[in-house]
Amino acid sequence: MRTVVAFEQRGKRTLMKLAVCPVKIPDIGKLEYTTLPAVPADRPPSLAEYGAALRALMSQHPPVAKGLDNAFAQQIGTASPLYFHMVSTPADAVPWEHLYDGERFCALSRWPIGRIARIQQDVDPCGFVPPLRIVAVLSAAGRDGTAQLTGLLNAARTGDARALGVHLHIISAQEELLAVARAAEEEEAQRAEGQADRPVITVQALPGTEPGLTSCITAARPHILHLLGHGGIRANEPVFSFATVADYAAQKVGKPAGIGSLLLSAEDLACVLKACAPWLVVLGGCQTAAAVQTRPLAHELVSLGIPAAVGMRRTVSLGVADRFCKTFYPAVVSTILTAVQDGEVPVIEWAAALTPPRKVLAGSDPERTDAWTYPVLYVQHSPFRVHPGSFRKVEFLGYLKFWEEYRDSLPDTTPPRVRDYVETRIAQTQARIAAEP
């Protein structure tokens, strides 16, 4: 069960309290003023010392200290996620992912770390009818998204993915990436005949306009949305940008890549996503979880009602982002599969899925690099629950609409095998709708 430490703000001062704990703690909810540590401009000289200083700061508040002691005392094999409710923007800027308990970094062990968005909103339990729909927009100016495509394809082909059922939908303006994705689409269409557990792969070229892109996303009805672009600030508002076909063409003739000409603000993106109710949004752009003067994009999305979002609190190299993607999505699929197979009202703790990629980024010596602390998770205050098999007819009708719109969008050059594959999926979905009461 989760432990939650909350940070609030009074003027320029920050207060701390223990907000949630699995056991009864005296004075839980009591606010006390605290002095936040300096936020390092770069990685601290010693990650362990900085993480230990964070632990010592929280130990000054007796209820918080007891709550953390309880979490650290849980038996091996028991996940005890730690969440920080970030009402205070200065507290949100502190890299709490460094937290060190004296022997190990918490986020690399049994205490995955996440953050709760400032504005709390209730999230209704979601129904789940396979397949798990992962939609990836891979179109970052000046960056090659092929490695992340490969990571997503590999994640869709794992044993857990076959048991769960996965539909991977790719949207991009990068010519080389689209060629690889379409080859995978045709390959899976060929192999899918007689093999129900093969992953579904579909591909679309990224439209050159914001309405066109948002229409593609909502039609695909993602459970998980992965965005590879660039994060930034426009008019003091967090935005996310993508490269269009025209941007890539300009880049090929030597013009500066920039950040891409297709921009989506946090508010616009949240409004679009509410229509298709995604479970998790992953922002593959730099500084999408960096809190400085404004709330970061990932934080803002969750405050606007998205159940969970992952962003990067620092500028990351493409190699770091690619390794994160390669390891994160198999962990996400496994986390979802475990949840839907366990209990009547399964809870998905997204924080646990960040532990495997953190370990990969940390390598054998987490003191040498802090790249493993760059991914930051924001969630709602209430645990995320799914009900397998609920709302089946509505799910099937939405899925049918996607397939019909996808069929209508296919170019004339689409191989006959892919067209036959799409028609088969439409017929199968229609049959499942007819079988529902």
URBEL-V301866 format. One record per pair of residues at least 6 apart in sequence whose ideal C-beta (glycine too) atoms are under 6 Angstrom apart, sorted by the first residue. I is the first residue (numbers start at 1). J is the second residue. D is the distance in whole Angstrom. If there is no record, write none. Layout:
i:I j:J d:D
i:I j:J d:D
//
This chain:
i:1 j:22 d:4
i:2 j:81 d:5
i:2 j:83 d:5
i:3 j:21 d:5
i:3 j:67 d:5
i:3 j:71 d:5
i:3 j:82 d:5
i:4 j:19 d:4
i:4 j:20 d:4
i:4 j:83 d:5
i:4 j:85 d:6
i:5 j:64 d:6
i:5 j:84 d:5
i:6 j:17 d:5
i:6 j:19 d:4
i:6 j:85 d:4
i:7 j:14 d:6
i:7 j:16 d:6
i:7 j:88 d:4
i:7 j:91 d:4
i:8 j:15 d:5
i:8 j:87 d:5
i:8 j:88 d:6
i:9 j:88 d:4
i:13 j:33 d:6
i:14 j:34 d:6
i:14 j:36 d:6
i:14 j:88 d:5
i:14 j:90 d:6
i:14 j:91 d:5
i:15 j:31 d:4
i:15 j:33 d:6
i:16 j:34 d:5
i:16 j:61 d:5
i:17 j:29 d:6
i:17 j:30 d:6
i:17 j:31 d:5
i:18 j:28 d:5
i:18 j:63 d:4
i:18 j:64 d:5
i:18 j:67 d:4
i:19 j:85 d:6
i:21 j:67 d:4
i:23 j:70 d:5
i:25 j:63 d:5
i:25 j:66 d:5
i:25 j:67 d:6
i:27 j:63 d:5
i:28 j:63 d:5
i:30 j:63 d:6
i:32 j:61 d:5
i:36 j:90 d:6
i:36 j:91 d:6
i:36 j:94 d:6
i:37 j:53 d:6
i:39 j:93 d:5
i:39 j:94 d:6
i:43 j:370 d:4
i:44 j:50 d:4
i:47 j:98 d:6
i:47 j:367 d:5
i:47 j:370 d:6
i:48 j:100 d:5
i:50 j:98 d:5
i:51 j:98 d:4
i:51 j:99 d:5
i:51 j:100 d:3
i:52 j:100 d:5
i:54 j:99 d:5
i:58 j:64 d:5
i:59 j:65 d:4
i:71 j:80 d:4
i:72 j:101 d:6
i:74 j:80 d:5
i:79 j:352 d:6
i:80 j:111 d:5
i:81 j:112 d:5
i:81 j:349 d:5
i:81 j:351 d:4
i:82 j:111 d:5
i:82 j:113 d:5
i:83 j:114 d:5
i:83 j:116 d:5
i:84 j:96 d:5
i:84 j:115 d:5
i:85 j:116 d:4
i:86 j:92 d:4
i:86 j:115 d:5
i:86 j:118 d:6
i:87 j:118 d:5
i:89 j:291 d:6
i:92 j:291 d:4
i:93 j:291 d:4
i:95 j:373 d:6
i:97 j:107 d:5
i:97 j:113 d:5
i:97 j:373 d:4
i:98 j:373 d:6
i:99 j:106 d:5
i:105 j:366 d:6
i:107 j:113 d:4
i:107 j:358 d:6
i:108 j:358 d:6
i:108 j:359 d:6
i:108 j:362 d:6
i:112 j:351 d:4
i:112 j:352 d:5
i:112 j:354 d:6
i:112 j:355 d:5
i:114 j:351 d:4
i:114 j:377 d:4
i:114 j:379 d:6
i:115 j:378 d:5
i:116 j:379 d:6
i:116 j:381 d:5
i:117 j:299 d:6
i:117 j:302 d:4
i:117 j:303 d:4
i:117 j:378 d:5
i:118 j:303 d:6
i:119 j:303 d:4
i:120 j:381 d:4
i:121 j:305 d:5
i:123 j:307 d:5
i:123 j:380 d:5
i:125 j:385 d:4
i:125 j:387 d:5
i:126 j:386 d:5
i:127 j:387 d:5
i:127 j:390 d:3
i:127 j:391 d:3
i:128 j:386 d:5
i:128 j:388 d:5
i:129 j:392 d:5
i:129 j:395 d:4
i:130 j:165 d:3
i:131 j:165 d:4
i:131 j:166 d:5
i:131 j:167 d:4
i:132 j:164 d:6
i:132 j:166 d:5
i:132 j:223 d:5
i:133 j:167 d:5
i:133 j:221 d:6
i:133 j:222 d:5
i:133 j:223 d:5
i:134 j:168 d:5
i:134 j:224 d:5
i:135 j:169 d:5
i:135 j:220 d:5
i:135 j:222 d:4
i:135 j:225 d:5
i:136 j:152 d:6
i:136 j:170 d:6
i:136 j:226 d:4
i:137 j:171 d:5
i:137 j:227 d:5
i:138 j:145 d:3
i:138 j:148 d:6
i:138 j:149 d:6
i:138 j:172 d:5
i:138 j:177 d:6
i:138 j:228 d:5
i:139 j:172 d:5
i:139 j:173 d:5
i:139 j:206 d:5
i:139 j:242 d:4
i:139 j:243 d:5
i:140 j:228 d:5
i:140 j:229 d:5
i:140 j:230 d:6
i:141 j:243 d:4
i:141 j:247 d:6
i:141 j:257 d:4
i:141 j:258 d:6
i:141 j:259 d:6
i:141 j:260 d:4
i:142 j:257 d:3
i:143 j:318 d:5
i:145 j:174 d:6
i:145 j:177 d:5
i:145 j:228 d:5
i:146 j:177 d:5
i:146 j:180 d:6
i:147 j:322 d:4
i:148 j:228 d:6
i:148 j:322 d:6
i:148 j:325 d:4
i:149 j:177 d:6
i:149 j:181 d:6
i:151 j:325 d:4
i:151 j:326 d:4
i:152 j:168 d:6
i:152 j:329 d:6
i:153 j:184 d:6
i:155 j:329 d:4
i:155 j:330 d:5
i:155 j:333 d:6
i:156 j:166 d:4
i:156 j:168 d:5
i:156 j:199 d:4
i:157 j:199 d:6
i:158 j:330 d:5
i:160 j:333 d:5
i:160 j:334 d:5
i:160 j:337 d:5
i:161 j:333 d:5
i:162 j:197 d:4
i:163 j:337 d:6
i:164 j:337 d:5
i:166 j:199 d:5
i:167 j:200 d:4
i:168 j:201 d:5
i:169 j:202 d:5
i:169 j:220 d:5
i:170 j:181 d:4
i:170 j:203 d:5
i:171 j:204 d:5
i:171 j:206 d:5
i:171 j:216 d:6
i:172 j:178 d:6
i:172 j:206 d:6
i:173 j:206 d:4
i:173 j:243 d:6
i:173 j:244 d:5
i:173 j:245 d:5
i:173 j:248 d:6
i:181 j:203 d:4
i:182 j:203 d:5
i:184 j:201 d:5
i:185 j:201 d:5
i:185 j:203 d:5
i:186 j:415 d:5
i:186 j:418 d:6
i:188 j:198 d:6
i:188 j:199 d:6
i:188 j:201 d:5
i:189 j:417 d:5
i:189 j:418 d:5
i:189 j:421 d:4
i:190 j:417 d:6
i:191 j:198 d:5
i:192 j:198 d:4
i:202 j:406 d:6
i:204 j:216 d:6
i:207 j:213 d:5
i:208 j:244 d:5
i:214 j:272 d:4
i:218 j:275 d:5
i:218 j:276 d:5
i:219 j:402 d:5
i:219 j:405 d:5
i:220 j:402 d:6
i:221 j:276 d:5
i:221 j:398 d:5
i:221 j:402 d:6
i:222 j:278 d:5
i:223 j:279 d:5
i:224 j:280 d:5
i:225 j:278 d:5
i:225 j:281 d:5
i:226 j:282 d:5
i:227 j:283 d:5
i:227 j:284 d:6
i:228 j:284 d:4
i:229 j:240 d:5
i:229 j:241 d:5
i:229 j:242 d:4
i:229 j:285 d:5
i:230 j:241 d:5
i:230 j:259 d:4
i:230 j:285 d:5
i:231 j:240 d:6
i:231 j:285 d:4
i:231 j:286 d:6
i:231 j:287 d:5
i:231 j:288 d:4
i:231 j:297 d:5
i:232 j:239 d:6
i:237 j:265 d:5
i:238 j:266 d:5
i:238 j:297 d:4
i:238 j:300 d:6
i:239 j:263 d:5
i:239 j:265 d:5
i:240 j:264 d:5
i:241 j:259 d:4
i:241 j:260 d:4
i:241 j:263 d:5
i:242 j:260 d:5
i:242 j:262 d:4
i:243 j:260 d:4
i:244 j:261 d:6
i:244 j:262 d:5
i:247 j:260 d:6
i:247 j:261 d:6
i:251 j:257 d:5
i:266 j:297 d:5
i:266 j:300 d:4
i:266 j:301 d:6
i:270 j:301 d:5
i:270 j:304 d:4
i:270 j:306 d:6
i:273 j:306 d:6
i:274 j:305 d:6
i:279 j:307 d:6
i:280 j:308 d:5
i:281 j:301 d:6
i:281 j:306 d:6
i:281 j:309 d:4
i:282 j:310 d:5
i:283 j:298 d:6
i:283 j:311 d:4
i:284 j:321 d:5
i:286 j:312 d:6
i:286 j:315 d:4
i:286 j:316 d:6
i:288 j:297 d:4
i:288 j:298 d:5
i:288 j:311 d:3
i:288 j:312 d:5
i:289 j:296 d:5
i:289 j:298 d:5
i:289 j:311 d:3
i:289 j:312 d:6
i:289 j:313 d:4
i:289 j:376 d:4
i:290 j:296 d:5
i:290 j:313 d:5
i:296 j:311 d:6
i:297 j:311 d:6
i:298 j:309 d:4
i:298 j:311 d:3
i:298 j:378 d:5
i:299 j:378 d:5
i:301 j:309 d:5
i:302 j:309 d:5
i:302 j:378 d:4
i:307 j:380 d:6
i:307 j:384 d:5
i:308 j:350 d:5
i:308 j:379 d:5
i:309 j:378 d:5
i:310 j:375 d:6
i:310 j:377 d:5
i:311 j:376 d:6
i:312 j:374 d:5
i:313 j:374 d:6
i:313 j:376 d:5
i:314 j:374 d:5
i:316 j:374 d:5
i:320 j:371 d:5
i:323 j:360 d:6
i:324 j:357 d:5
i:324 j:375 d:6
i:327 j:356 d:5
i:327 j:357 d:4
i:327 j:360 d:5
i:328 j:357 d:4
i:331 j:353 d:4
i:331 j:356 d:4
i:332 j:353 d:5
i:335 j:352 d:6
i:335 j:353 d:5
i:339 j:346 d:4
i:339 j:348 d:5
i:340 j:346 d:6
i:340 j:388 d:5
i:345 j:385 d:5
i:346 j:386 d:6
i:347 j:383 d:5
i:347 j:385 d:6
i:348 j:384 d:5
i:350 j:377 d:6
i:351 j:377 d:6
i:354 j:375 d:6
i:354 j:377 d:6
i:358 j:372 d:4
i:361 j:371 d:5
i:361 j:372 d:4
i:362 j:372 d:4
i:392 j:436 d:6
i:393 j:436 d:4
i:396 j:429 d:6
i:396 j:432 d:5
i:396 j:433 d:5
i:399 j:429 d:5
i:400 j:429 d:5
i:403 j:425 d:5
i:403 j:426 d:5
i:407 j:422 d:5
//
